[in-house]
Amino acid sequence: MAEVHPLLMAIIIMMPNHQGWGLYSADVYDMASGGPLGYFDIAFDPPTHRACGYYSAVGSSIVMRSPRWFQCAGDINDAMRTFHALLREAGHVH
């Protein structure tokens, strides 16, 4: 929990039944150079397939002003893929 971005934590702890949500963090790397780009933090509610994600870039660059809510089909792996697709569409990652 200490690794999850504070903005995401603040949103999730305000949710009813937040204890049932899973919290996940994944490092993001550049495929060409292997260098670190940042990390995804995702809160996921398995019964409803509702998720909220935040992307932090390496360094001081702020990419997202607030976490983003989204729906996904499946498990946390699907949530990670969906969140990555949303970030690609927004131009935050390639």
N, C-alpha and C positions, 0 to 999 in steps of 0.2 A: 504494500500500500504506500510505502514511503516514496516509491519511484513514480507513482501516478501523479500527473500534473495537478496542482492545487485547484485550478478552475474546474477540471473534470470532477475531482473529489467533492468540491462544494456543491455541484449540481446533483451528484448521485446521493449524497447523504441527506438531501432534502426530499428525495423520492420516498413514497411509502413503500415498505417492504424492501428497502435497499439492501438488506442483509442477504437476499437471495441473488443479487447481481454478482457476476464474476468480473474481476478487474484484471486486465491483461496489458502488457507492455511489450513492444517489439522494436528492435533496432532496425533502422533503415540505412542501407548502404548503396553507394553508386556501383552499378554493375560493371562499368568499364574500368574504374580505378580501384574499386574495393574500399574506397574511403567512406567514412561515416557521414551521413546526411542529417540524421535526426532520429526521432523515434515516435511511434504511434502509441497512444494510450487509449484503450477501449474498455468501456463498461458495457456488459452484455447481460441481458435478461433472457435466459434460454426458453422459458415457457412462452414468451410473447415475441421473441426474435427481434426485440427492440434493442437498439444500441446507441451509444453516444461516444464519439471519438474526438481526440485532440492530437494534433501533429505539432511537435516541437522540432525546430531545426537546430543543428549544431551551431554554436556561437550565440550571438545576441539577436539574431534576426527573428522577429515575430512573424509567423506565417498565418496563424489563425487568431482572431480576436476572441473567439469563444468556441467551446466544444460544439460539435455538429451532431444532431440527432439523425438517425436513419433506421430503416427496417432492412432486414436481410433474411434470406431463407437458409435454414440450416444451423450449423454450430459456430463456434468462435472462429474457425478457419474461414468460413464463409463471410463472417463479419469483417475480418481483416481484409479479405479480397474486395468486399464491397466498399469499405472505407478507402482503400488504396485507389479504387476506380473513381470514387468521388473526388479525391485529392488530385488525381490526374486530370479529370475534367476541369477542375478549378485552376490547373496550371501550377500547383504547388510541388508536384513530383513528376518524374517522367516515367 
